[in-house]
Amino acid sequence: MYDNVRLWMPRTWGMQDVGRHLESARELADTSTGEMHTYGSCGGLKVSQNSFGVEVSGSLAKFLHGENITPMDLRGAADAVAKLSDALHLRMNEAKVTRLEFGRTLEVSRPVPYYLQRLGDVPRMRRGVFESGALYYLNKGKEQTKVLAFYNKGDEARTSGMAIPAGLESSNLLRYELRFCKRVAQQAKAREVTAATLCDGRFYRHMVDLWRDNYFSISKTNKTGYDMENVKSTVSGVFEWIAGVALNRMDTEEISGLIEAVERSGKLPDRMSRARLKRKLQDIAAKAGAGVPDELIKELDGKVRDAAK
């Protein structure tokens, strides 16, 4: 399930120039320092070298398989690192991992947008839907260290011209990725993460668990029916239940838009008040949520669990 990585190999004594092993290699001089930089590619991976070392970035899965729909497992990671080491004539297993994307393409029964609109909020992360229809969860702070990404892999593959494995050409393909953009070792709770670490079974299992757990930290709009057994037999009780039903039927974007409108109006100017409002809405929705689970969320939950086994 490894995909995009960024690897950094510090320059050591005797390290050779990699330019002669690259496709479309070119050298550029820094006009301020005169230092030479080498740029090129290796099997679709971007490679650059300067006086400090070598950086490699791109999809290990595409480097090995030519596409990243087929999951890259532990053995695939070892094969990719060995292939890269041979291609660059460097011990790339020693390279430090400075960015890591861990993802899986899930074949689902309905069009991908049906599932994305059912994914709600994540604690301490900001939900954003982009023009492409992709759904991202981003850190609320300025520094983006972790991202959860959901998008239509079939559309992306067809747009980019990437080959889709046989039998999946007309399938609905939902891609879910856990991306560590910075501080990989800290977020993965490891002392250090090198390319060799990616080939370690315990680390791989840990990443699978993180991928699964981050998915299940997302709240879901997952009810299609409602059980009134626990609704209080009062006007206020029934009113709260109806309000909860309505909230559960709204898209997350609609609710977020209403809260943003409240903020712009100045009715609740401080962040604490808006946070209490959000919790109140979540509580009301949860009370009305005892009912029939949404079949699409049940399906997606099951796909994630199966992929994480």
N, C-alpha and C positions, 0 to 999 in steps of 0.2 A: 504493500500500500504506500510505499515511499514514492514520491514524485519529484517535484522541483527541489533542488538543493542549491546552496552556495557554499563552495569549499575554498578554504584559504590555506595555502602551503607557504610558510615563511621561507625566504631564501636561506640556504645553508651553503657552507663551503663546498665547492665542487658542483653546485646545481647548474645544469646545462640550460641553455636557452631553448625554449619549447617551440619557437617560431617555425623551425623546419619541419615540425610534426603537425602543423596546423593547416587547415583548409583556408584559403583566402587570407593568408597572413599578411599583415602590414605593420610597418613601424612608424610611429609618430613621435616627434620630439616635443617636449614641454618647452615652450618658448621662453618661459621665465627661468628655468633651471638648466635647460639643455639635456635633461634626462630623457632617455629613449624608452618608449612604451611599445610593447608588442601586443597586437590584437589579432584574433582569428577565431576559428571554430574547430570543433572536433566531434564529428558525428552528431551535429546539431547542438552541442553544448558550446556556450560562449567561453572563450579562454582569453585571459589577459595576463601579461607579465611586466613587472617593473623591477626596480632595484631592490624592492622589499620582498617580493615573492610572486607566486602565481595564484590567480583566482579563476575558479571554474564555476559556471552557473548554468542551470537549465534542468530539464527533466531527465532523471536517470532512467525512467521507464521508457521514454521515447528513444533515448540513447541505446537501450538494449533491445527493445521490441519494435521500434518505429512508431509506436502509438502508446498512449497512457490510459487506455480504457481497460486493457488487461491488467489486473492487479500485480504489482511488483511485491513479491514476498521476500522472505529472508534470503533464500537462495539466489533470487534475482538480484538483490542488493549486492551480494558477494560477487556475482558474475559481472555486474556493472562496474564495481570498483576495480576488479582485476582487469577488465577490458580497458578502462580509462588509464590505469597504471601502465599497461602495455603500450597504449597509444601515445602517451606523453613521455614515456620513459622516466617516470617519477614514481616514488612510493606513495601513491595517493591515499592509501589506507591511513597514512599519518596526518592527512590534511584535516584541519579543524572545520567543523560544520557551523557556519554562521547564519544560515537560513535553512529551514526544513519544512516541507509541506508533506502532510500525511493524509492521503485521501482514498476514496473508493467510489467507483461508478456503480450505481444501483439501478437495475432494470425494474421499472415500476409499471403498473397497469394503466395508469391514466397520464395525461399530459403533465409535464413537470410543474407548470404554474399552479395547478390544483393543490400540490403538496406545499409549495413555498408559502402560499397565502395562509396556510394553517400553522405556520411556525411563528410563535410570538416573541416575547422578550427574553433576554438573558441577563442575569444579575451583573451589574457593573460593566455592561457592554451596550453599545449603541447599534440599533437595527437600521439598516439602510437598504433600499431597493434601488437599483440602478436602471438606466434606460434599457439595457440589454435584457432586463428581467432577472438578473442575478441578485441574490440576497446575500448581504454581508453583515456580520456582526463585528464591530470594531471597538477598540478600547475607547473609553470616553475621554481619556487624556490626549495630549498632543502626540505622544509617542506611541506608534502602533507596533506593539510587540507581539500581539496575538490576533489572529483573524479567523473567524469561522465563515466559510464560503459555501454557498449552495447555488448551483446553476445547471442549465440544460446542456449536458455534455454532447448530446447528439447535434444540437444546433452549432455549438462551438466547433466540433470536428468538421462538420460540413462546410462551415464558413472558412475555416483554415485549410481545408483540403486534406486533412489528416484521415488516414484509412480507418474505417470502422470494422472491427472484427466480424467475420462471417456469421450470419444469423442474427446480428444486432442492428443491421442497417436501418430498419424501420421501427426499432424499439424506442420506448420512452426511457431516456437515460438521464438519471439525476445524479449529479456529482456533488459529494460532500467532502470538504477538505478542512483539516485543522492545520493552520499555518503558524509557525513560529518564525516571525520576521526578524527578531533580534533576541539576544540573550537565550539562545537555544538550550544550553546546559542548565541554566537556572530554571527555565520553564519546564524542562523535561525532568527536573530534580535529579540531575546527574552531575558528577564532579567535572567531567568534560565530555564533549561529544565530538568524536572524530569519524572519518569515513569507516574506520574499523568498527566503531561502536554500532553503526547501522547494521552491521552483520552479526551482532550479538543477539542471541535468542531472547534473553531476559529484557534487553532494551526494546526489542521489537514488540514483545508482549506488553510492555509498559506503554508504548505508544498506541497500541491497539486499544488498551483500556482508557487512555486519555481521550482518544478519538471518540469512543463510545460514550464516555461520561460527559464530555462536552456537549454531545448531541442531546442527551437526556437532561441537561441543565436548561434546555430551552422550554419555555412554557408553550402549550399547544392549545389551539382552538379546536377541541376534539370531541364535540358533542353534537349529535344529530337528533337526539330524543331526550326527554326529561321526565324524571320521576318526582311526583309531588308529595311523596310519602312524608318527607321531613319538613314540608313547608308549613309555617305557622298559620293557624286558622284565624288570622286577623287581617284587616285591610293593609296594615303596614307590612305584614309578612308576605302576603300575596304580591303587593306592589314591589317589594324587594326582589321576589322571585322573578316577576316579569322583567324588571330592569336587568337582572342577571342573564335571563334568556336573550334579551336584546343585545347585551354586551357580547355574549358568546357568539352571536351571529354576525357581529361586525368584524371587518378586517382589522388587523393590528394597526395598519396605516391610518384608518379612520379614527381610531381611538387616540393614537399619537397626535393626529392633526387637531383633534378637539382640545387636547391638553396644551398643545402649542398655541392654539387660539386663545385659551385662557391666559397663558403667559403673556401674549402680545397685548391683551386687553388691560393688563395690570391688575386684574381681579385677585390673583394670587402671585404677588411679585417675588416672594422668597422661595428658594428651592425646597426648603423643608415642607412648606405647605403643599407644593405641587407633588412632592414625594408621598405625603399622606393621602392626597387625592388619588394618586395612582394605586396605592395599597388598598384604599377603600373600594375602588372599582374592581380590583382583582379579587377582593374578598366577596363582593356581591356576585361577581361572575362565578366564583368557585362554589358558592352556596347553591347556585342554580345548576351546577354542573354534574349532579349525580344522575346519570342516565346512560344512554347508549353511546359507547365510544364511537367516534368517527372512524369509518372503515378505512379511509385513506391514511389516517394517522396510525391506526393499528397495523396496516400494511407496512408503512415506512419504519415504524418502531421494530417490527419483526425483521425487516431487511437489515437494519443496523445491527440488531442482536446477532443475526446469523453471520454477518460479515465479521463480527468481533469474536466469534467462537474460536 
